Amino acid sequence: SRSRFSGHQLSLPTWVERIKNIFRKVAFVGVIGTVFYWMVKLFDLEISKKHVIKSKITFSKGEFFDAIEKATPIAIWIGLGSLCIEILRAFIGCIMERDLVTKVWSILLWFVFSFAALGMFAISLVPYTDIDYATQQKVWPVIKRLKHKTDYLELVHAYGLFRSMTGVGGRPEVIVEGSNSLEGPWKEYDFLYKPGILDKRLPVVVLNQTECA
């Protein structure tokens, strides 16, 4: 088996590949097990005698935001660490090029793309930390200014559609009304798949995202 860095190939011993494969499988099982454990614990999942899955939230709103405040910085450092590892791997591939001209050109490209990647990561911290005010206040002002100056390029932003639909602050709802006369009375149109009548449960639509129909 081979591991490829840029244009140069390095042969890895078979035992190293086996250890890597075992580590991947153990890590995968560990992650799945951890997610399942906390899902059962936090939502108190249980199966009734009628084979119905019941759930109940076991944490408060304050505990939820405390967890977000702790998890957000950790996620940022994990992302930065993985990015730095990829940048280092790319640099190793560049310096292992045998031809001098190719090596110099590879290092130049590495510098340009590494600078761009780190810049993108930096300005992405602004929308990413929207969910946690305390962490967002720790983002350097120069990063916030750079994000503001590049907003017109739409390089990074929070995930748009579902963020707007299910945001913490809610979303604006358009109400469509009609009348046979300008003087009224005006009557609201009731769409099948649009929030309107508050005491009416929305239908479940499978394999489709119906909007206004």
CORMOPE-V577422 format. One line per field, one symbol per residue. ss: DSSP state (~ for helix, > for strand, _ for the rest). phi: phi as a letter, one per 20 degrees, with the letter a starting at -180 (. if undefined). burial: 1 if it has 9 or more other ideal C-beta (glycine too) atoms within 8 Angstrom, else 0. A space follows every 10 residues. Layout:
BEGIN
ss: ???
phi: ???
burial: ???
END
This chain:
BEGIN
ss: _>>>>__>>> >__~~~~~~~ ~~~~~~~~~~ ~~~~~~~~~~ ~~~__>>___ __>>______ ~~~~~~~~~~ ~~~~~~~~~~ ~~~~~~~~~~ ~~~~~____~ ~~~~~~~~~~ ~~~~~~~~~~ ~~~~~~~~~~ ~_~~~~____ ~~~~~~~~~_ ~~~______~ ~~~~~_____ ______>>__ ______>>__ __________ __________ ___
phi: .cddcleddd edgfffffff ffffffffff ffffffffff ffdlfbdffe mdfdbbfdce fffffffffe ffffffffff ffffffffff fffffefeff fffffffffg ffffffffff ffffffffeg fcfffffefg gffffffffd gfelfcafgf gffffcffen bfdeddccbe bfenfecffd efccgbffed fffedemadf ddb
burial: 0000110101 0100001000 0000000000 0000000011 0111100000 0001000000 0001101110 0100010011 0010001011 1111011000 0110011011 0011001111 1111111110 0100110010 0011011001 0000010000 0010000000 0000000010 0000000000 1010010000 0000000000 000
END
